[in-house]
Amino acid sequence: MENIKKGIALITGTTSGVGLNTIKPLIRSGWDVLAVNRSSKRAFKASSNILTKGELEKVSFIEIDLSDLNSVKNGSNEILDRFGDRLKIIICNAAVYKPRLRKPERSAQGFENSMAVNHFGHFLLINLLLDCLMMSNKEIILNGEKISFTSRITILGTVTANYMEFGGKIPIPAPADLGDLSGFEKGFLAPISMANGKRFKPGKAYKDSKLCNMITAQELARRYSSDKLISNSLYPGCVANTKLFRDTPWIFRILFPLFQKFITKGFVSERLAGERVASVATSNDFSQTGAHWSWGNRQKSGRKVFVQKLSQRIINPSISNKTWELSKKLVDLA
């Protein structure tokens, strides 16, 4: 038992919102946490506000700017050096959403920034840590006991990226759709800013990046057997008051939570969303690889989780494989 170590769960984007509120339930479940953020100082301060001293000692911090592929590479090397023998879970949570942009912001490598952060940064991080994740010892110490745990990758999706759901069909500014991926094929550099090579629409750019996130979860499930890796995604409900919406108009930030609470009944708190993310990433109840877990849009008391059906824009094997291979090329893995 001396050679078996305590497992560690990596999560991106913990300075606020769902990511921050996932840390405590992970720790309560027996896991140590690796918080990945652009600023470890801000992440530490945010964690200090909600964790006890004992809980905070179970959190490690690493700085990675997901918009910069070089930062992802350097940070991944540090993760492998310091935590490679303990890493069992990757939770991809961090995201940017700037629907009011008139022209695209660009990443360090020149990509449209919401795709760079939400998809490319996470995609590269996953691939650089994947071998270590799958080769790590299945047996870990959890809550003082030796258990067998299959490595897991959990990715936060969204209803707006799933055309099977009403929220995924809303045409403002357009539903998520990668089209023929001509933008990716042509290198995704200026003047190109959309995966389909068409005119920049900031709200759609965010939806497309989350569509890529959900495709990544499905493609991982196709490529790797469930005895080596469990890959899943989830929609924890609409966290309408999260800082993800800080770049929306002020009136939207006031009305949207009210709309979700009293009209759609889809509103969930950051704390409840964090608990759901932690459960999907760690619990045996969510060990089905390739599942997209959802609690539905009407958050009634005692609402049961279920596997949400996904659109062909997510699960089509040809689109999924093409998205994966072009993403590999764009992040310099091909």
Phi, psi and omega in degrees: 000340181295331182274352180267131187248163178288137181287154178232139179249124177267135175221136179265146173074071184242017180282347179193178168063216185298317181301313179300320183277001173271339185297310184300312178295331174297314180295318179299330180279356176106003184267146162277155187236138172248110182266122182251121183210166174294327182230111176293330179297312179293322180295319179296317180297316180296317180295323181298334182283341184237348183252151171285168179301318179295321178292320182298329179293344180265007180246131172248154185234135175227137179270124172218129172265105184297342179281351184240111183299327178294322176296321178297317180296314181295316179295322179296320177298319178295319178299315180297318181294318187267329189229007188303327182276358182239347186291122181234340185223137169238124176246115180266105186240323187303143179200153171239146181214113182228079187286353183261002180296141175265334175221154187291140165281152184242144178281178179301328180268359176095010179274154171305133199287326180293323175292322180298313182284306190290322183251297189300317181299314178292320180301315179293316179303313179302310185293326179287336181256356191296313181299315179299318182300315185281334182272349181294155182301131179293332182273128179226167174263124178225121183054040175080001181241151177277125178227163174259127183223122177280131182306148188221141171240123181239127185239131177283122175257195179207150178297332184285352177260356184251105184293349176287343183252156181303316180297336179277352181257356182296124187273029179245109350281341176186152176295157176297131181193120181276353178059226180268006179061026182296329177296318175295316183299327182271007174104349174057031177249162182310137008274003181288135180222358180233148182301326180272003177080003184268186185299143182294127173228107190300319179295320178291326178302318176296312180301318180297322180293323178288328172300317177297321176303313183289327174296319179302315179299319180290320182290323175299319179294328178286323188275337187231134183292150186290348176279346178255326185206134171252121180243126179214172177222171180205157167239106187281359188114171184274107178270079194287348181253014180287159179290353173306330184264016185293341180261014175269164178302148184300326180293326176296318182294335177277313188279327186299313177300322179295318179299316181289327181287317193250342181256296180281337186060026181267356185293136169228152179284161176300323181294313180296319178299317178298320178296321179292318178299313180299320180295314180297327182280341189233331191279146175297338179293345182239037185269011178279114181287145181083001181278144169248108187273139181213153174252008179079177186266349179249103189277072178284157178300131180077018181304130182270141177285151178211166176273114182282135174291142183245151182285163177297338177293343178255316191259352179301119186301324181293313178296317182299313180295319180295318178299317179299310184292321178291324177296319177302318181293317184290330177265011174068040175254343184285000000 
